[in-house]
Amino acid sequence: MAKIFSNSLNKRITFYFIIIAIIVIAAFIYTSVSTTTNSLKEEVQKRVDVGLETFSLVIQDTIDKLFFDSESLVQDGDILDNVIALQDVNYEDLSGQADYTILKDKLKNELVSKGLSILTIVDTKGRVIVSANSDQTGQKLSLRGFIEDILKEQMSVSSNEIITAEELLTEGESISELAKIKRIPSLYQKDGWREQEVEDDALMMTAVSMIKKNGIAIGALVGGVILNNDNTIPDRIVESGGGIASINLYDARIATTQILGNTVRGIGTLTSEDVVNTVYVAQHNYSGRAYEMDDWYFVAYEPLRNYDNEVVGSIARGIKESEAVAGVESLQLKFIIIGVLALAFIYIATQLITRTITGPLKKLASNSYKISRGNLEIDIEAPDREDEIGDLTHSFIIMKDKLREYYTKLEDLVAKRTQELRHKVKDLETARHSIEDEKNKSESILKNVGDGVLALNHEKKFIACNDAASELLEYSTDEIIGQDLSKIIKLKNTKLTSSNKDFNPVTESIKSKTVIMTGTGEFSIITKKKKEIPVTITATPLKDNSGEVHGGVLVMKDVTKEQEIDKMKSEFVSVASHQLRTPLSASKWFLEMLINKEAGAINKEQAEYLDHIFKSNERMIALVNDLLNVSRIESGTIAIEPLPTNIDGLVRSVIFELTPQVKKKNIKTVFQSVKGGLPNINIDPKLIRQVFQNLLSNAVKYTSEKGSVGVRVKTDKNYATFEIFDTGVGIPKKQQPKVFKKFFRADNVITMQTEGTGLGLYVAKSIVDASGGKIWFESVEGKGTSFFFTLPLTGSKRRAGEKTLI
Amino acid sequence: MAKQIKVLIVEDEEIISKALATKLGKNKFNITLAMDGATGLELAKKEMPDIVLLDLIMPKMSGFEVLEKIKKDPATNKIPVVILSNLDDSSYLKKGIEAGAAEYMVKTRTNLEEIIAKIHEIVKV
């Protein structure tokens, strides 16, 4: 039962639904999260970029303010006066001079109030006149040649410049220390790359203002803010914008809001290689992801350039990636929870749906099972739903009812058929018995038949033979069966007049699909022991329904005795006829001499009687001739030797031969052949001549004076038809059936004074039959007769025989 | 006066022989009769006739044998032989002509007058 009412459909539907749901939900979550993440990242990057712009403006503002302050100080009368006063003094004696002290104090105050790192006045040669930080004078303040260049050009400028620690020594050691920053590679950068090296430069916002007297520069005021370790600007930026802000000298951070570890600012940490390549090598802004210090950041860098437009550092903004996308993770979690809930919902929904489908299906399955076990009597509830399942149940009920109906009918039918089958079996049994009987009968007939019977298959191998055949051929049955025809049957053609010595009746029969019978004296068989036995052979092709030959049957008759009898018979006929003819010819000759008056004079009456005797004697001679012919025809010893013959010519010559009788009776003769004449036909001319002679001489004989006789020829596809007609006495209707019988003479001619043996038509029919044609007639008594006979256009078959007709 | 034509008649039937002899005698032929084949052959050699009328079916030696021997012997092979028989099968006719017979005549179909005419025709040639 479990096997039949399984839950597999339910499981399968649920499984597929869940799989599809998982795929859809996963795809949805993935797309949503990645879209959200990407847009969030874009937004963060944008914020960083905007933050950098602000940073840049702040830096510029700071430099501008520095320059403004510096220019204002130069315009201060006190400073100008005191610088003028200190012109051309010995720098070593400056300290203690009132002007120097005043100027120094002034600068000191300004340094503190303006929040500067250095504030120094140099002369036109760049030598320090007075410095807010230091008492040293006369030292050169060069800023790597920057100040010297500016003094030459005699113009005020401001820019970010590099100042070395050594140079800063003029401003005091504590200031010089600012330039020294330890470089710290990030975790991402290669080990040992400039590791632990100390940067001894400082990046300084610098303003140089010319101090002029009467338009001529007499010195310059140099103000600067050292950015190293000064986190005020980054802090200010971060305070309003958030994230990270850094100022870098070359690739090292010198001021930053970034806290390294937990407490220390990341001063000295290095920017990533990507940034270095973009900002310092390619000298462009950088915007994007970068690994900074210890984590991934969205960053933006802008290069800082000195007065000579060289990139000396950069400003940077950044937001830590992990913080920026922190919201996304929670979003992912939310999505997954929603997904799981959706899956659970889908699972429950699927269960409900499948149950509504599989529930009734299970019921149907259970019923089907019962039906399959042969229980057609179960009741199935009518469906209470109007959907496909309802239709199915409904159809199922109909099917079940039909099935029950058919089953009942089938049982009846089976019972009926079984009965019929029993009868058939019985009939078959009977038939089998009768066939077996028939077979046994056939076999015993075959076995006991005196003639040798052999059967061949399509390969011309023997498949059966009877004892007579085995005896005749002197081969055992086992030697014959399976052997080739040519190995067993060796024929000798003994036909005297045969033109084809290789003619084999058996192969010819199979080839031509016709029955072939040989005559006595045509063939001898050579036996195993080389004996020659004269035989007649009847070869019959075995044809299937379609007419295809698939073998043959060969019947051989030992005609040794027949031949002897035939010989005796023919000798008898020959001797008898000879014996009869001797007195007939003697009578004929003595009568001839009497009638010719060689033995003395005779009177009229005697002459008349002698004439009667002579005619009777002639009739007797004719009768003997005809009898001899009949005997030859009947004994089958007559030979048929076909030659291509011009039958038209033959007919004309027969008609010509009848000229005396025709002229005597003033009969009109007619000959109508086919258009263009009849083609030559292969017939025995002597025999066919005999036919025309017999028929035409009859026609002339039985036609009265001034009548007409003739021959008409017609041809169709296969035959030439000859009509021999006359306007003679005709044949009485009553006697017509006997016309071709031996010694037939019609009543109405017997009384006539005409000769006739009654054998002419019999002979004609025998010849026509033997030549493959047919003969018949139409006759009306008193009006005339037409004899018709046909000859095959393909010609007559050759037949061997010792005799020809007279 | 023309020389008498010497005719050897080889015929076993007396009645036939007589009919022929009567007719030929009346027509001034020199006639010799033989009643069987062997005698016929012997007389043919001995008498050297101008023509032989030869029957076929005879005791002792058949007409064909006689014909064959006459034609084989250089002494007699010039003598014309007319077969006069009642065997009328064309195969005999053929056989006779082939064996050298000058003519083959069937008794029942032949008049005595025709025989006379034939003898004159052959011997003249």
Boltz contact constraints between the chains, C-beta under 6 A:
constraints:
  - contact:
      token1: [A, 578]
      token2: [B, 57]
      max_distance: 6.0
  - contact:
      token1: [A, 578]
      token2: [B, 86]
      max_distance: 6.0
  - contact:
      token1: [A, 581]
      token2: [B, 86]
      max_distance: 6.0
  - contact:
      token1: [A, 581]
      token2: [B, 108]
      max_distance: 6.0
  - contact:
      token1: [A, 582]
      token2: [B, 13]
      max_distance: 6.0
  - contact:
      token1: [A, 584]
      token2: [B, 108]
      max_distance: 6.0
  - contact:
      token1: [A, 585]
      token2: [B, 107]
      max_distance: 6.0
  - contact:
      token1: [A, 585]
      token2: [B, 108]
      max_distance: 6.0
  - contact:
      token1: [A, 586]
      token2: [B, 15]
      max_distance: 6.0
  - contact:
      token1: [A, 586]
      token2: [B, 16]
      max_distance: 6.0
  - contact:
      token1: [A, 586]
      token2: [B, 19]
      max_distance: 6.0
  - contact:
      token1: [A, 589]
      token2: [B, 19]
      max_distance: 6.0
  - contact:
      token1: [A, 589]
      token2: [B, 112]
      max_distance: 6.0
  - contact:
      token1: [A, 590]
      token2: [B, 19]
      max_distance: 6.0
  - contact:
      token1: [A, 592]
      token2: [B, 111]
      max_distance: 6.0
  - contact:
      token1: [A, 592]
      token2: [B, 112]
      max_distance: 6.0
  - contact:
      token1: [A, 621]
      token2: [B, 108]
      max_distance: 6.0
  - contact:
      token1: [A, 803]
      token2: [B, 89]
      max_distance: 6.0
  - contact:
      token1: [A, 804]
      token2: [B, 90]
      max_distance: 6.0
  - contact:
      token1: [A, 806]
      token2: [B, 88]
      max_distance: 6.0
